[in-house]
């Protein structure tokens, strides 16, 4: 297939544009890869080395990729690189280079330049085709076109120009040939009236055998692309006129059939596979119409359609197949297309099994269901060709008991494509039903699935010690208890210690004992949440339970500068001269920013009564030293204590803790 370069072939306005046809199949590109090009001229596929060559006229280069679009190499210094042709042995790709009036040979194995052949000053070679043992090229500029040949059979390349004596061509004509008709060369014009020509080149010169052009063509527009059938008996032409691509008998260029595209005035690309598949492409941005329609030879309904989109910022955007290339792999297993996005980014699209009608499947299962009770799954298998009688679809159920899937009896597909089956899920949780159609020689394989949330029993799960508060650094044993389950008897125990920044962390995993218990011992220095997690099993739902316990701080208060102590009513009492300022030293478990509450009381009228309190910040080691100054009255019994108050002491990582009272008095 030879396709035109960007920026050529102006479409003739045909009045209003009409949209026709049906929606395209779902996106069917098996791979899509970005291309480092700024324009697209032509595309050709080397089946021996499994490579795709794409010319970039604006970039002056040819890019080679593998079948998935990964770039293998680039051949540069090819100004306005356009038409491509592959040698019969797949050893060489030839590229027309109008910018230097040359045809350049590229080694397909190494993707390097292998030779250059001058075609003559000002010839502007643009399109290539191998026929009759020679490489033919359409050359010239707007208003002046012709056909030339390059003979590489001898020791020296020989160029023959002006093979068309009739001065038929108003530009460099498009060319194509076919292996089944090795001496036939087809040509078409992109300028002026619709013009086609067929030549016999067996003698080494182009002898015209059929012609269609001028007012007699009755087409009303120029050829945008053309392709010969494998046997060379028909020529399919892409033209901006109408909503179809016409086919012509090469013997006399009489019309034979048409291949509808579904979009009026936008036929830009065509290629025919070795097995006769015909791919026609349009330049529409419309998402509801196909970019490519694929037909069996002579078919009037597409065997398959495809459209292509790009993702930009998470939004699907349409792409354009505008005067771009379509090319089948030599074994007809793939169709390659070059697309351009709204942002002028180019991608190589690959459609596998292009000759097979696209199959889709829908599967509908209930959203929820009860375990061990029957449910019904239904759906539909859809294909443009319909389905043969007796078609079945494989069914697989995936659940917690069978994570790799369990085959169920196949579902019978009715004539209208619908199917249904019943099943009684033995396991609860997420149950997936997958329905698969194997496809065939003319139909693609397909599969789809739907998921049911199946009910499970709820297990009993508890963790001991909830709400308890312990002294600093106490060793505490927590016991998780798991009730009846189906199979799984494993628990995971986690601790979440306040203020350590670690969050929840695993402290033990194990199987519960015969009583359903699993225990873990922890040393508590801060408030801690201990949780138990049961992951569930096929018949028992997952569950978690938690227990919060508090941990006090370690706190002590010492009084100094007293002149004596004495035991009074079972406690130690400190005596200070009224001229002495007592020194109160608090030591408390350290934490960043923590403060201690220093609280005073006096004994009056038979009871201890508040004398005020103040918070003092602890240093980094957890120490606070306070000097009690002022005028000290004698004869009063007083007491003082240091406390950590959750939240009020500037953090919440421990439980409120009061230190012991220290008793004192002032004397003369």
MARTOR-883207 format. One record per residue (C-alpha): residue in one letter; x, y, z. Coordinates in steps of 0.25 Angstrom, whole numbers, padded with zeros to 4 digits, always signed. Layout:
N
aXYZ...
//
This chain:
668
x+0000+0000+0000x+0005+0014-0003x-0001+0025+0004x+0001+0040+0002x+0010+0050+0010x+0004+0060+0019x+0001+0074+0013x-0002+0069-0001x-0015+0065-0008x-0025+0076-0005x-0039+0071-0003x-0050+0077-0013x-0062+0082-0005x-0074+0074-0008x-0085+0082+0000x-0090+0077+0013x-0084+0066+0020x-0093+0055+0025x-0090+0045+0036x-0095+0031+0034x-0092+0017+0039x-0092+0010+0052x-0083+0012+0064x-0069+0005+0064x-0066-0007+0071x-0059-0004+0085x-0045+0000+0084x-0037-0012+0079x-0023-0007+0078x-0014-0018+0085x-0003-0008+0087x-0001+0007+0085x+0012+0014+0085x+0017+0028+0084x+0025+0031+0071x+0036+0041+0070x+0031+0048+0058x+0025+0061+0054x+0018+0056+0041x+0014+0043+0034x+0017+0040+0020x+0017+0025+0018x+0017+0012+0025x+0022-0002+0022x+0024-0015+0029x+0035-0025+0029x+0030-0038+0033x+0044-0045+0033x+0050-0036+0043x+0036-0032+0049x+0038-0017+0048x+0030-0006+0044x+0036+0006+0036x+0030+0020+0036x+0034+0032+0028x+0034+0046+0034x+0034+0057+0023x+0035+0068+0032x+0046+0062+0041x+0053+0057+0029x+0055+0043+0034x+0050+0028+0035x+0047+0022+0048x+0047+0007+0050x+0039+0000+0061x+0036-0014+0066x+0022-0019+0065x+0018-0013+0078x+0023+0001+0074x+0036+0001+0082x+0046+0009+0074x+0058+0001+0068x+0065+0011+0060x+0064+0024+0052x+0070+0028+0039x+0072+0043+0038x+0077+0052+0027x+0065+0049+0018x+0059+0062+0014x+0044+0061+0012x+0045+0046+0013x+0032+0040+0007x+0028+0027+0000x+0034+0014+0004x+0035+0000-0002x+0040-0013+0003x+0049-0022-0006x+0044-0036-0009x+0054-0043+0000x+0051-0033+0012x+0066-0029+0012x+0064-0014+0008x+0054-0003+0010x+0054+0008-0001x+0050+0022+0003x+0047+0033-0007x+0054+0046-0003x+0049+0058-0011x+0058+0067-0003x+0070+0062-0010x+0064+0056-0022x+0068+0042-0018x+0064+0028-0014x+0071+0023-0002x+0072+0008+0002x+0071+0004+0017x+0077-0009+0022x+0065-0015+0029x+0074-0024+0038x+0083-0013+0043x+0073-0001+0041x+0085+0007+0034x+0086+0014+0021x+0091+0004+0010x+0091+0013-0002x+0086+0025-0010x+0081+0026-0024x+0080+0039-0031x+0067+0041-0039x+0071+0054-0046x+0071+0069-0042x+0057+0074-0039x+0050+0060-0040x+0045+0060-0026x+0042+0045-0025x+0031+0043-0015x+0024+0029-0017x+0030+0015-0019x+0025+0001-0024x+0033-0011-0029x+0028-0018-0041x+0034-0024-0054x+0048-0026-0047x+0049-0011-0045x+0046+0000-0034x+0036+0010-0040x+0034+0024-0035x+0024+0035-0036x+0031+0048-0037x+0029+0063-0040x+0022+0075-0034x+0008+0080-0035x+0004+0082-0050x+0016+0073-0055x+0016+0058-0051x+0021+0046-0057x+0026+0031-0055x+0041+0027-0054x+0048+0014-0051x+0061+0010-0045x+0067-0003-0050x+0076-0009-0039x+0078-0023-0046x+0092-0019-0052x+0105-0015-0046x+0100+0000-0048x+0087+0006-0045x+0080+0011-0057x+0069+0022-0056x+0058+0023-0067x+0049+0036-0066x+0036+0040-0073x+0030+0026-0075x+0017+0032-0077x+0017+0039-0091x+0003+0044-0090x+0006+0055-0079x-0005+0049-0071x-0001+0053-0057x-0003+0066-0050x+0006+0062-0039x+0015+0051-0034x+0005+0039-0036x+0002+0029-0025x+0007+0015-0029x+0004+0001-0024x+0007-0013-0029x+0003-0027-0024x+0011-0040-0023x+0001-0048-0030x+0002-0039-0043x+0017-0036-0043x+0016-0028-0056x+0005-0019-0053x+0007-0005-0048x-0005+0004-0043x-0005+0019-0042x-0014+0030-0037x-0014+0045-0036x-0016+0054-0024x-0018+0066-0032x-0028+0071-0041x-0039+0061-0046x-0039+0047-0041x-0029+0040-0050x-0025+0025-0050x-0016+0017-0059x-0011+0003-0060x+0002-0001-0067x+0008-0014-0072x+0023-0013-0068x+0028-0026-0073x+0036-0020-0084x+0044-0011-0074x+0035+0001-0079x+0021+0005-0074x+0011+0002-0085x-0002+0007-0081x-0014-0003-0082x-0025+0004-0075x-0028+0019-0072x-0039+0026-0065x-0039+0041-0063x-0043+0055-0065x-0058+0058-0067x-0061+0043-0071x-0057+0038-0057x-0070+0043-0051x-0064+0043-0037x-0061+0057-0035x-0049+0057-0026x-0034+0053-0026x-0029+0039-0021x-0024+0040-0007x-0018+0026-0006x-0019+0013-0014x-0017-0002-0013x-0017-0014-0022x-0023-0027-0018x-0013-0038-0016x-0016-0044-0030x-0015-0030-0036x-0029-0031-0042x-0036-0020-0035x-0031-0006-0030x-0037+0000-0017x-0036+0015-0016x-0038+0025-0005x-0044+0038-0009x-0050+0050-0002x-0063+0049-0010x-0074+0041-0004x-0075+0032+0008x-0069+0020+0002x-0056+0015-0005x-0059+0010-0019x-0052-0002-0025x-0048-0003-0040x-0045-0015-0049x-0031-0013-0054x-0034-0019-0068x-0042-0007-0072x-0044+0001-0059x-0059-0001-0058x-0065+0000-0045x-0067-0013-0037x-0072-0010-0023x-0070+0000-0012x-0066-0001+0003x-0074+0008+0012x-0067+0016+0022x-0078+0022+0029x-0073+0036+0028x-0075+0045+0016x-0064+0053+0009x-0052+0047+0018x-0047+0035+0011x-0032+0036+0013x-0025+0022+0014x-0026+0008+0009x-0018-0005+0009x-0021-0019+0005x-0015-0031+0012x-0009-0043+0006x-0021-0051+0009x-0030-0041+0003x-0035-0033+0015x-0038-0018+0011x-0036-0008+0022x-0041+0006+0019x-0038+0018+0027x-0045+0032+0030x-0040+0045+0036x-0052+0047+0045x-0050+0052+0059x-0064+0046+0063x-0064+0036+0074x-0076+0029+0069x-0071+0026+0056x-0059+0016+0052x-0045+0021+0048x-0043+0008+0041x-0053-0002+0035x-0048-0016+0030x-0055-0024+0020x-0054-0037+0013x-0051-0035-0002x-0064-0031-0008x-0072-0030+0005x-0082-0019+0007x-0082-0020+0023x-0069-0018+0031x-0064-0031+0037x-0058-0022+0048x-0056-0007+0051x-0047+0001+0060x-0045+0015+0066x-0034+0020+0074x-0033+0030+0086x-0022+0036+0094x-0022+0039+0109x-0019+0053+0112x-0019+0057+0127x-0028+0045+0130x-0038+0049+0119x-0041+0041+0107x-0038+0049+0094x-0041+0046+0080x-0029+0044+0070x-0029+0046+0055x-0025+0036+0044x-0024+0047+0033x-0016+0044+0021x-0008+0035+0029x-0003+0021+0027x-0010+0007+0028x-0002-0005+0026x-0004-0020+0028x+0006-0030+0033x+0011-0039+0022x+0004-0051+0029x-0009-0043+0030x-0009-0045+0046x-0008-0030+0049x-0012-0016+0044x-0003-0004+0047x-0008+0010+0047x-0002+0023+0050x-0011+0033+0057x-0009+0048+0061x-0015+0054+0074x-0021+0068+0076x-0008+0072+0081x+0000+0067+0069x+0005+0055+0076x+0007+0042+0067x+0005+0028+0071x+0006+0014+0065x-0007+0006+0067x-0007-0009+0065x-0020-0017+0063x-0018-0032+0064x-0026-0042+0056x-0032-0031+0047x-0040-0041+0039x-0048-0047+0051x-0061-0041+0054x-0060-0034+0068x-0067-0042+0079x-0072-0035+0092x-0078-0042+0104x-0087-0036+0115x-0088-0043+0129x-0099-0039+0139x-0099-0045+0153x-0106-0041+0165x-0099-0030+0174x-0101-0039+0186x-0105-0053+0189x-0106-0063+0201x-0096-0073+0202x-0101-0088+0199x-0113-0082+0192x-0115-0083+0177x-0113-0070+0168x-0114-0067+0153x-0104-0061+0144x-0108-0056+0130x-0102-0049+0119x-0100-0048+0104x-0089-0052+0094x-0089-0042+0082x-0082-0043+0068x-0085-0036+0055x-0086-0050+0048x-0095-0056+0059x-0091-0069+0065x-0092-0083+0060x-0102-0092+0066x-0098-0100+0078x-0088-0089+0082x-0084-0090+0097x-0076-0081+0106x-0067-0086+0117x-0070-0082+0131x-0061-0080+0143x-0064-0077+0157x-0053-0071+0166x-0055-0070+0181x-0047-0071+0194x-0048-0087+0193x-0043-0086+0178x-0034-0074+0177x-0029-0079+0163x-0043-0082+0158x-0052-0094+0157x-0058-0098+0144x-0073-0099+0144x-0082-0106+0133x-0081-0098+0120x-0093-0088+0117x-0100-0091+0104x-0102-0078+0096x-0115-0076+0089x-0117-0072+0075x-0119-0057+0079x-0106-0058+0087x-0112-0059+0101x-0108-0069+0112x-0111-0071+0126x-0107-0082+0137x-0110-0084+0151x-0099-0087+0162x-0099-0089+0177x-0087-0082+0183x-0081-0091+0194x-0072-0079+0198x-0075-0065+0203x-0068-0052+0200x-0065-0047+0186x-0069-0058+0176x-0065-0055+0162x-0072-0062+0150x-0064-0061+0137x-0070-0065+0124x-0061-0068+0112x-0064-0070+0097x-0052-0077+0090x-0054-0070+0076x-0051-0077+0063x-0046-0075+0049x-0055-0063+0047x-0058-0058+0061x-0049-0052+0072x-0049-0059+0086x-0055-0051+0097x-0057-0051+0112x-0064-0043+0122x-0067-0045+0137x-0076-0040+0148x-0075-0041+0163x-0085-0044+0174x-0083-0041+0189x-0087-0054+0196x-0091-0054+0210x-0082-0060+0221x-0084-0063+0236x-0079-0053+0246x-0069-0058+0257x-0068-0054+0271x-0055-0047+0274x-0051-0040+0287x-0038-0034+0293x-0036-0034+0308x-0032-0022+0317x-0040-0012+0310x-0041+0001+0318x-0031-0003+0329x-0020+0006+0333x-0006+0001+0338x+0006+0007+0345x+0018+0011+0336x+0026+0000+0330x+0016-0011+0335x+0016-0024+0328x+0002-0027+0323x-0003-0040+0316x-0014-0038+0306x-0023-0049+0301x-0031-0049+0288x-0042-0059+0287x-0048-0064+0274x-0061-0071+0273x-0066-0082+0263x-0061-0081+0249x-0060-0089+0237x-0046-0093+0235x-0037-0081+0238x-0032-0080+0252x-0021-0070+0251x-0021-0057+0257x-0011-0045+0256x-0009-0036+0268x-0005-0022+0266x-0001-0011+0276x-0002+0004+0274x+0006+0012+0284x+0002+0026+0286x+0012+0037+0282x+0023+0028+0276x+0019+0031+0261x+0019+0017+0257x+0004+0015+0256x-0001+0000+0257x+0010-0010+0257x+0009-0025+0257x+0013-0032+0270x+0009-0046+0268x+0002-0055+0258x-0002-0069+0262x-0013-0080+0262x-0022-0079+0274x-0022-0090+0284x-0033-0100+0287x-0040-0090+0295x-0040-0080+0283x-0029-0071+0290x-0016-0065+0286x-0008-0056+0296x+0003-0046+0295x+0011-0039+0307x+0014-0025+0305x+0022-0015+0314x+0013-0002+0315x+0020+0011+0316x+0010+0019+0308x-0005+0018+0305x-0007+0006+0296x-0018+0000+0287x-0016-0015+0285x-0025-0020+0273x-0027-0034+0267x-0030-0036+0253x-0037-0049+0247x-0035-0049+0232x-0047-0058+0230x-0049-0071+0222x-0058-0076+0211x-0070-0076+0221x-0067-0066+0232x-0065-0051+0229x-0053-0043+0234x-0053-0037+0247x-0045-0028+0256x-0046-0024+0271x-0038-0015+0280x-0035-0012+0294x-0030+0001+0299x-0021+0002+0312x-0015+0013+0319x-0001+0014+0324x+0003+0024+0335x+0016+0032+0336x+0026+0030+0346x+0027+0042+0355x+0034+0047+0368x+0035+0059+0376x+0046+0063+0386x+0047+0075+0396x+0060+0081+0400x+0065+0092+0409x+0057+0087+0421x+0064+0088+0435x+0057+0075+0440x+0047+0064+0437x+0038+0056+0446x+0028+0046+0445x+0014+0051+0447x+0001+0042+0446x+0009+0032+0438x+0015+0041+0428x+0028+0049+0427x+0027+0064+0430x+0037+0074+0425x+0040+0087+0434x+0045+0100+0428x+0049+0113+0434x+0040+0124+0430x+0052+0131+0424x+0056+0119+0415x+0050+0117+0401x+0048+0102+0399x+0053+0095+0387x+0043+0086+0380x+0049+0076+0370x+0040+0067+0361x+0045+0056+0353x+0035+0050+0342x+0035+0041+0330x+0041+0050+0319x+0033+0054+0306x+0035+0066+0297x+0028+0078+0302x+0022+0072+0314x+0019+0080+0327x+0016+0075+0341x+0005+0081+0350x+0010+0085+0363x-0002+0086+0373x-0003+0091+0387x-0013+0089+0398x-0014+0094+0413x-0021+0088+0425x-0032+0096+0430x-0045+0093+0438x-0042+0078+0438x-0040+0077+0423x-0030+0079+0412x-0033+0091+0404x-0027+0095+0390x-0017+0106+0391x-0015+0107+0376x-0007+0100+0365x+0003+0103+0354x+0008+0096+0342x+0023+0096+0340x+0030+0091+0327x+0040+0079+0329x+0053+0079+0323x+0058+0068+0313x+0061+0059+0324x+0048+0060+0330x+0052+0069+0342x+0046+0082+0347x+0052+0090+0359x+0043+0100+0366x+0047+0109+0377x+0035+0113+0386x+0038+0128+0390x+0030+0139+0396x+0026+0142+0410x+0024+0129+0418x+0014+0128+0429x+0016+0119+0441x+0007+0109+0448x+0000+0104+0436x+0001+0089+0431x+0002+0089+0416x+0005+0078+0405x+0009+0078+0390x+0009+0068+0379x+0013+0067+0365x+0004+0061+0354x+0003+0058+0339x-0010+0062+0334x-0014+0056+0320x-0015+0067+0310x-0013+0078+0321x+0001+0074+0322x+0003+0077+0307x+0002+0063+0302x-0008+0051+0302x+0001+0039+0301x+0000+0035+0316x-0012+0034+0325x-0013+0044+0337x-0004+0041+0348x-0003+0047+0362x+0010+0047+0370x+0009+0045+0385x+0007+0057+0394x+0019+0063+0401x+0015+0070+0415x+0022+0082+0420x+0021+0094+0429x+0028+0107+0433x+0033+0111+0447x+0040+0123+0453
//
